[in-house]
Amino acid sequence: MLLLSKSPKSDLKRVIKDFNQKSGFMFIRQFKKKLWHISYYDHILRKEEELLETAKYIFNNPVRKGLVNSFKEYPFSGSMMFQIDKL
């Protein structure tokens, strides 16, 4: 997951906690198994040019795992900021 904040007061840990809690609860109810690992790795991007490269890296996770040949084939990829067909 890649998040972009426009406020210096944003609380990344709180956002991740809330997202994981709500999505994890819904997933457990539907599939009867856990969705998320207990911990996560976070990193704050400092330079604007790192944003696109980081997004490409995240989109290519299913390719590295051998699930698809192209990230565009992965049905769960999505973005509110990037047009996937232009990456």
N, CA, C and O atoms as CSV, one atom per row, in Angstrom:
chain,resi,resn,atom,element,x,y,z
A,1,MET,N,N,0.851,-1.162,0.000
A,1,MET,CA,C,0.000,0.000,0.000
A,1,MET,C,C,0.900,1.230,0.000
A,1,MET,O,O,1.914,1.278,0.696
A,2,LEU,N,N,0.518,2.192,-0.773
A,2,LEU,CA,C,1.254,3.452,-0.853
A,2,LEU,C,C,0.272,4.571,-0.551
A,2,LEU,O,O,-0.737,4.729,-1.238
A,3,LEU,N,N,0.576,5.344,0.480
A,3,LEU,CA,C,-0.295,6.442,0.889
A,3,LEU,C,C,0.414,7.768,0.669
A,3,LEU,O,O,1.625,7.882,0.855
A,4,LEU,N,N,-0.353,8.757,0.274
A,4,LEU,CA,C,0.171,10.104,0.076
A,4,LEU,C,C,-0.608,11.046,0.975
A,4,LEU,O,O,-1.837,11.086,0.927
A,5,SER,N,N,0.098,11.795,1.785
A,5,SER,CA,C,-0.546,12.734,2.692
A,5,SER,C,C,-0.261,14.163,2.261
A,5,SER,O,O,0.839,14.486,1.814
A,6,LYS,N,N,-1.253,14.996,2.402
A,6,LYS,CA,C,-1.067,16.414,2.097
A,6,LYS,C,C,-0.960,17.240,3.367
A,6,LYS,O,O,-0.826,18.462,3.312
A,7,SER,N,N,-1.018,16.574,4.502
A,7,SER,CA,C,-0.953,17.267,5.780
A,7,SER,C,C,0.231,16.762,6.595
A,7,SER,O,O,0.414,15.553,6.730
A,8,PRO,N,N,1.034,17.667,7.138
A,8,PRO,CA,C,2.156,17.234,7.979
A,8,PRO,C,C,1.684,16.616,9.299
A,8,PRO,O,O,2.479,16.010,10.018
A,9,LYS,N,N,0.411,16.765,9.616
A,9,LYS,CA,C,-0.138,16.221,10.859
A,9,LYS,C,C,-0.730,14.815,10.676
A,9,LYS,O,O,-1.311,14.262,11.609
A,10,SER,N,N,-0.586,14.248,9.495
A,10,SER,CA,C,-1.145,12.917,9.234
A,10,SER,C,C,-0.528,11.882,10.164
A,10,SER,O,O,0.657,11.948,10.491
A,11,ASP,N,N,-1.347,10.930,10.584
A,11,ASP,CA,C,-0.906,9.873,11.481
A,11,ASP,C,C,-0.938,8.543,10.721
A,11,ASP,O,O,-1.950,7.843,10.722
A,12,LEU,N,N,0.172,8.208,10.079
A,12,LEU,CA,C,0.258,7.011,9.256
A,12,LEU,C,C,-0.051,5.753,10.059
A,12,LEU,O,O,-0.778,4.878,9.588
A,13,LYS,N,N,0.486,5.660,11.246
A,13,LYS,CA,C,0.249,4.465,12.062
A,13,LYS,C,C,-1.232,4.274,12.354
A,13,LYS,O,O,-1.728,3.147,12.349
A,14,ARG,N,N,-1.929,5.351,12.604
A,14,ARG,CA,C,-3.366,5.272,12.885
A,14,ARG,C,C,-4.147,4.863,11.633
A,14,ARG,O,O,-5.070,4.053,11.714
A,15,VAL,N,N,-3.783,5.413,10.494
A,15,VAL,CA,C,-4.453,5.073,9.239
A,15,VAL,C,C,-4.283,3.589,8.942
A,15,VAL,O,O,-5.256,2.906,8.620
A,16,ILE,N,N,-3.054,3.084,9.047
A,16,ILE,CA,C,-2.777,1.672,8.779
A,16,ILE,C,C,-3.527,0.785,9.772
A,16,ILE,O,O,-4.118,-0.223,9.383
A,17,LYS,N,N,-3.504,1.150,11.036
A,17,LYS,CA,C,-4.201,0.363,12.058
A,17,LYS,C,C,-5.692,0.278,11.752
A,17,LYS,O,O,-6.272,-0.808,11.781
A,18,ASP,N,N,-6.308,1.409,11.461
A,18,ASP,CA,C,-7.743,1.427,11.157
A,18,ASP,C,C,-8.058,0.623,9.887
A,18,ASP,O,O,-9.016,-0.149,9.859
A,19,PHE,N,N,-7.258,0.806,8.854
A,19,PHE,CA,C,-7.488,0.079,7.599
A,19,PHE,C,C,-7.351,-1.430,7.817
A,19,PHE,O,O,-8.212,-2.202,7.398
A,20,ASN,N,N,-6.272,-1.841,8.470
A,20,ASN,CA,C,-6.051,-3.268,8.710
A,20,ASN,C,C,-7.159,-3.867,9.574
A,20,ASN,O,O,-7.619,-4.981,9.325
A,21,GLN,N,N,-7.578,-3.122,10.582
A,21,GLN,CA,C,-8.614,-3.625,11.475
A,21,GLN,C,C,-9.937,-3.826,10.725
A,21,GLN,O,O,-10.555,-4.885,10.833
A,22,LYS,N,N,-10.364,-2.832,9.982
A,22,LYS,CA,C,-11.654,-2.911,9.277
A,22,LYS,C,C,-11.624,-3.926,8.138
A,22,LYS,O,O,-12.541,-4.738,8.011
A,23,SER,N,N,-10.586,-3.889,7.312
A,23,SER,CA,C,-10.525,-4.832,6.193
A,23,SER,C,C,-10.286,-6.253,6.694
A,23,SER,O,O,-10.832,-7.207,6.140
A,24,GLY,N,N,-9.473,-6.395,7.737
A,24,GLY,CA,C,-9.218,-7.718,8.311
A,24,GLY,C,C,-10.474,-8.336,8.907
A,24,GLY,O,O,-10.721,-9.531,8.745
A,25,PHE,N,N,-11.259,-7.530,9.589
A,25,PHE,CA,C,-12.513,-8.006,10.178
A,25,PHE,C,C,-13.466,-8.498,9.090
A,25,PHE,O,O,-14.055,-9.571,9.218
A,26,MET,N,N,-13.616,-7.723,8.030
A,26,MET,CA,C,-14.511,-8.107,6.936
A,26,MET,C,C,-14.017,-9.376,6.240
A,26,MET,O,O,-14.817,-10.232,5.863
A,27,PHE,N,N,-12.695,-9.497,6.070
A,27,PHE,CA,C,-12.116,-10.668,5.420
A,27,PHE,C,C,-12.337,-11.920,6.258
A,27,PHE,O,O,-12.716,-12.963,5.727
A,28,ILE,N,N,-12.104,-11.823,7.562
A,28,ILE,CA,C,-12.313,-12.968,8.458
A,28,ILE,C,C,-13.770,-13.417,8.433
A,28,ILE,O,O,-14.052,-14.615,8.396
A,29,ARG,N,N,-14.678,-12.475,8.454
A,29,ARG,CA,C,-16.107,-12.825,8.403
A,29,ARG,C,C,-16.447,-13.583,7.128
A,29,ARG,O,O,-17.251,-14.515,7.158
A,30,GLN,N,N,-15.848,-13.197,6.020
A,30,GLN,CA,C,-16.185,-13.825,4.747
A,30,GLN,C,C,-15.416,-15.112,4.484
A,30,GLN,O,O,-15.994,-16.089,4.007
A,31,PHE,N,N,-14.109,-15.128,4.790
A,31,PHE,CA,C,-13.267,-16.259,4.396
A,31,PHE,C,C,-12.769,-17.114,5.556
A,31,PHE,O,O,-12.134,-18.144,5.328
A,32,LYS,N,N,-13.042,-16.712,6.787
A,32,LYS,CA,C,-12.675,-17.479,7.991
A,32,LYS,C,C,-11.176,-17.673,8.151
A,32,LYS,O,O,-10.734,-18.675,8.712
A,33,LYS,N,N,-10.392,-16.719,7.660
A,33,LYS,CA,C,-8.947,-16.747,7.891
A,33,LYS,C,C,-8.412,-15.330,7.901
A,33,LYS,O,O,-9.057,-14.398,7.420
A,34,LYS,N,N,-7.209,-15.185,8.464
A,34,LYS,CA,C,-6.608,-13.861,8.607
A,34,LYS,C,C,-6.097,-13.331,7.276
A,34,LYS,O,O,-5.670,-14.085,6.402
A,35,LEU,N,N,-6.153,-12.020,7.152
A,35,LEU,CA,C,-5.700,-11.350,5.939
A,35,LEU,C,C,-4.313,-10.753,6.106
A,35,LEU,O,O,-3.487,-10.854,5.199
A,36,TRP,N,N,-4.044,-10.142,7.233
A,36,TRP,CA,C,-2.831,-9.343,7.424
A,36,TRP,C,C,-1.838,-9.993,8.367
A,36,TRP,O,O,-2.206,-10.733,9.280
A,37,HIS,N,N,-0.561,-9.696,8.122
A,37,HIS,CA,C,0.491,-10.062,9.061
A,37,HIS,C,C,0.396,-9.147,10.276
A,37,HIS,O,O,-0.213,-8.079,10.211
A,38,ILE,N,N,0.989,-9.561,11.362
A,38,ILE,CA,C,0.927,-8.764,12.593
A,38,ILE,C,C,1.678,-7.443,12.433
A,38,ILE,O,O,1.223,-6.411,12.925
A,39,SER,N,N,2.797,-7.464,11.765
A,39,SER,CA,C,3.581,-6.233,11.617
A,39,SER,C,C,3.630,-5.819,10.146
A,39,SER,O,O,3.202,-6.564,9.264
A,40,TYR,N,N,4.146,-4.645,9.902
A,40,TYR,CA,C,4.289,-4.143,8.547
A,40,TYR,C,C,5.544,-3.289,8.472
A,40,TYR,O,O,6.076,-2.844,9.489
A,41,TYR,N,N,6.001,-3.072,7.257
A,41,TYR,CA,C,7.174,-2.235,7.017
A,41,TYR,C,C,6.694,-0.899,6.480
A,41,TYR,O,O,5.928,-0.851,5.517
A,42,ASP,N,N,7.133,0.168,7.088
A,42,ASP,CA,C,6.755,1.477,6.563
A,42,ASP,C,C,8.008,2.281,6.246
A,42,ASP,O,O,9.068,2.090,6.841
A,43,HIS,N,N,7.847,3.170,5.303
A,43,HIS,CA,C,8.958,3.994,4.853
A,43,HIS,C,C,8.377,5.305,4.342
A,43,HIS,O,O,7.414,5.301,3.576
A,44,ILE,N,N,8.943,6.399,4.749
A,44,ILE,CA,C,8.483,7.709,4.299
A,44,ILE,C,C,9.336,8.139,3.116
A,44,ILE,O,O,10.558,8.250,3.220
A,45,LEU,N,N,8.674,8.379,1.991
A,45,LEU,CA,C,9.388,8.855,0.808
A,45,LEU,C,C,9.692,10.328,0.979
A,45,LEU,O,O,8.821,11.106,1.370
A,46,ARG,N,N,10.891,10.706,0.696
A,46,ARG,CA,C,11.308,12.092,0.882
A,46,ARG,C,C,11.336,12.876,-0.421
A,46,ARG,O,O,11.206,14.100,-0.415
A,47,LYS,N,N,11.504,12.181,-1.529
A,47,LYS,CA,C,11.639,12.863,-2.816
A,47,LYS,C,C,10.473,12.490,-3.719
A,47,LYS,O,O,10.054,11.334,-3.758
A,48,GLU,N,N,9.959,13.462,-4.435
A,48,GLU,CA,C,8.823,13.245,-5.335
A,48,GLU,C,C,9.125,12.187,-6.400
A,48,GLU,O,O,8.254,11.394,-6.756
A,49,GLU,N,N,10.359,12.179,-6.904
A,49,GLU,CA,C,10.681,11.236,-7.966
A,49,GLU,C,C,10.656,9.785,-7.489
A,49,GLU,O,O,10.549,8.882,-8.319
A,50,GLU,N,N,10.750,9.532,-6.205
A,50,GLU,CA,C,10.690,8.170,-5.679
A,50,GLU,C,C,9.272,7.613,-5.712
A,50,GLU,O,O,9.095,6.397,-5.648
A,51,LEU,N,N,8.269,8.462,-5.808
A,51,LEU,CA,C,6.880,8.043,-5.737
A,51,LEU,C,C,6.507,7.078,-6.858
A,51,LEU,O,O,5.942,6.018,-6.587
A,52,LEU,N,N,6.806,7.414,-8.092
A,52,LEU,CA,C,6.456,6.564,-9.225
A,52,LEU,C,C,7.200,5.231,-9.165
A,52,LEU,O,O,6.608,4.178,-9.402
A,53,GLU,N,N,8.477,5.270,-8.852
A,53,GLU,CA,C,9.261,4.023,-8.768
A,53,GLU,C,C,8.730,3.123,-7.649
A,53,GLU,O,O,8.674,1.904,-7.812
A,54,THR,N,N,8.351,3.701,-6.537
A,54,THR,CA,C,7.797,2.919,-5.430
A,54,THR,C,C,6.454,2.317,-5.825
A,54,THR,O,O,6.179,1.160,-5.508
A,55,ALA,N,N,5.620,3.083,-6.509
A,55,ALA,CA,C,4.330,2.567,-6.979
A,55,ALA,C,C,4.552,1.394,-7.938
A,55,ALA,O,O,3.868,0.376,-7.834
A,56,LYS,N,N,5.492,1.526,-8.858
A,56,LYS,CA,C,5.779,0.437,-9.793
A,56,LYS,C,C,6.251,-0.815,-9.044
A,56,LYS,O,O,5.856,-1.931,-9.379
A,57,TYR,N,N,7.092,-0.621,-8.035
A,57,TYR,CA,C,7.574,-1.750,-7.236
A,57,TYR,C,C,6.398,-2.473,-6.570
A,57,TYR,O,O,6.326,-3.702,-6.596
A,58,ILE,N,N,5.488,-1.712,-5.980
A,58,ILE,CA,C,4.329,-2.312,-5.299
A,58,ILE,C,C,3.436,-3.027,-6.303
A,58,ILE,O,O,3.013,-4.156,-6.053
A,59,PHE,N,N,3.143,-2.391,-7.433
A,59,PHE,CA,C,2.303,-3.026,-8.451
A,59,PHE,C,C,2.906,-4.333,-8.948
A,59,PHE,O,O,2.171,-5.244,-9.328
A,60,ASN,N,N,4.235,-4.439,-8.950
A,60,ASN,CA,C,4.897,-5.642,-9.453
A,60,ASN,C,C,5.061,-6.747,-8.419
A,60,ASN,O,O,5.643,-7.784,-8.736
A,61,ASN,N,N,4.571,-6.567,-7.198
A,61,ASN,CA,C,4.641,-7.636,-6.202
A,61,ASN,C,C,4.020,-8.946,-6.694
A,61,ASN,O,O,4.637,-9.996,-6.514
A,62,PRO,N,N,2.827,-8.938,-7.308
A,62,PRO,CA,C,2.252,-10.202,-7.798
A,62,PRO,C,C,3.078,-10.849,-8.920
A,62,PRO,O,O,3.059,-12.070,-9.082
A,63,VAL,N,N,3.793,-10.039,-9.681
A,63,VAL,CA,C,4.664,-10.574,-10.731
A,63,VAL,C,C,5.842,-11.292,-10.089
A,63,VAL,O,O,6.180,-12.406,-10.490
A,64,ARG,N,N,6.470,-10.669,-9.097
A,64,ARG,CA,C,7.603,-11.286,-8.400
A,64,ARG,C,C,7.202,-12.576,-7.699
A,64,ARG,O,O,8.015,-13.490,-7.564
A,65,LYS,N,N,5.955,-12.653,-7.253
A,65,LYS,CA,C,5.449,-13.863,-6.588
A,65,LYS,C,C,5.043,-14.941,-7.593
A,65,LYS,O,O,4.721,-16.062,-7.198
A,66,GLY,N,N,5.057,-14.613,-8.889
A,66,GLY,CA,C,4.707,-15.581,-9.914
A,66,GLY,C,C,3.204,-15.772,-10.095
A,66,GLY,O,O,2.771,-16.768,-10.673
A,67,LEU,N,N,2.415,-14.833,-9.609
A,67,LEU,CA,C,0.956,-14.950,-9.732
A,67,LEU,C,C,0.453,-14.547,-11.112
A,67,LEU,O,O,-0.552,-15.071,-11.591
A,68,VAL,N,N,1.153,-13.618,-11.745
A,68,VAL,CA,C,0.794,-13.126,-13.074
A,68,VAL,C,C,2.073,-12.776,-13.837
A,68,VAL,O,O,3.148,-12.660,-13.248
A,69,ASN,N,N,1.944,-12.614,-15.134
A,69,ASN,CA,C,3.097,-12.212,-15.949
A,69,ASN,C,C,3.268,-10.701,-15.984
A,69,ASN,O,O,4.379,-10.200,-16.158
A,70,SER,N,N,2.167,-9.978,-15.818
A,70,SER,CA,C,2.182,-8.519,-15.820
A,70,SER,C,C,1.273,-8.033,-14.699
A,70,SER,O,O,0.225,-8.628,-14.444
A,71,PHE,N,N,1.662,-6.971,-14.038
A,71,PHE,CA,C,0.832,-6.475,-12.941
A,71,PHE,C,C,-0.555,-6.059,-13.426
A,71,PHE,O,O,-1.502,-6.032,-12.641
A,72,LYS,N,N,-0.678,-5.741,-14.691
A,72,LYS,CA,C,-1.974,-5.353,-15.254
A,72,LYS,C,C,-2.964,-6.519,-15.274
A,72,LYS,O,O,-4.173,-6.306,-15.357
A,73,GLU,N,N,-2.454,-7.750,-15.200
A,73,GLU,CA,C,-3.298,-8.940,-15.168
A,73,GLU,C,C,-3.852,-9.227,-13.781
A,73,GLU,O,O,-4.828,-9.965,-13.648
A,74,TYR,N,N,-3.246,-8.658,-12.748
A,74,TYR,CA,C,-3.637,-8.974,-11.372
A,74,TYR,C,C,-4.965,-8.279,-11.047
A,74,TYR,O,O,-5.048,-7.052,-11.115
A,75,PRO,N,N,-5.998,-9.043,-10.697
A,75,PRO,CA,C,-7.330,-8.449,-10.530
A,75,PRO,C,C,-7.491,-7.544,-9.308
A,75,PRO,O,O,-8.471,-6.804,-9.214
A,76,PHE,N,N,-6.549,-7.594,-8.382
A,76,PHE,CA,C,-6.697,-6.807,-7.162
A,76,PHE,C,C,-5.837,-5.544,-7.152
A,76,PHE,O,O,-5.747,-4.869,-6.127
A,77,SER,N,N,-5.206,-5.219,-8.279
A,77,SER,CA,C,-4.425,-3.989,-8.369
A,77,SER,C,C,-5.362,-2.807,-8.551
A,77,SER,O,O,-6.387,-2.903,-9.226
A,78,GLY,N,N,-4.997,-1.712,-7.946
A,78,GLY,CA,C,-5.801,-0.513,-8.116
A,78,GLY,C,C,-5.068,0.698,-7.583
A,78,GLY,O,O,-4.114,0.587,-6.813
A,79,SER,N,N,-5.533,1.845,-8.006
A,79,SER,CA,C,-4.912,3.078,-7.568
A,79,SER,C,C,-5.904,4.219,-7.707
A,79,SER,O,O,-6.701,4.269,-8.644
A,80,MET,N,N,-5.836,5.118,-6.766
A,80,MET,CA,C,-6.647,6.341,-6.850
A,80,MET,C,C,-5.833,7.476,-7.455
A,80,MET,O,O,-6.362,8.557,-7.712
A,81,MET,N,N,-4.542,7.231,-7.682
A,81,MET,CA,C,-3.674,8.293,-8.160
A,81,MET,C,C,-3.077,7.981,-9.534
A,81,MET,O,O,-2.974,8.865,-10.385
A,82,PHE,N,N,-2.684,6.723,-9.748
A,82,PHE,CA,C,-2.008,6.343,-10.975
A,82,PHE,C,C,-2.974,5.629,-11.911
A,82,PHE,O,O,-3.798,4.828,-11.470
A,83,GLN,N,N,-2.871,5.918,-13.187
A,83,GLN,CA,C,-3.611,5.143,-14.180
A,83,GLN,C,C,-2.742,3.945,-14.516
A,83,GLN,O,O,-1.667,4.092,-15.096
A,84,ILE,N,N,-3.206,2.769,-14.155
A,84,ILE,CA,C,-2.405,1.555,-14.282
A,84,ILE,C,C,-1.949,1.329,-15.718
A,84,ILE,O,O,-0.819,0.892,-15.936
A,85,ASP,N,N,-2.790,1.613,-16.693
A,85,ASP,CA,C,-2.419,1.369,-18.071
A,85,ASP,C,C,-1.303,2.283,-18.572
A,85,ASP,O,O,-0.753,2.057,-19.650
A,86,LYS,N,N,-0.966,3.319,-17.790
A,86,LYS,CA,C,0.099,4.252,-18.214
A,86,LYS,C,C,1.392,4.044,-17.436
A,86,LYS,O,O,2.359,4.774,-17.653
A,87,LEU,N,N,1.432,3.072,-16.543
A,87,LEU,CA,C,2.664,2.803,-15.784
A,87,LEU,C,C,3.600,1.946,-16.596
A,87,LEU,O,O,4.690,1.611,-16.132
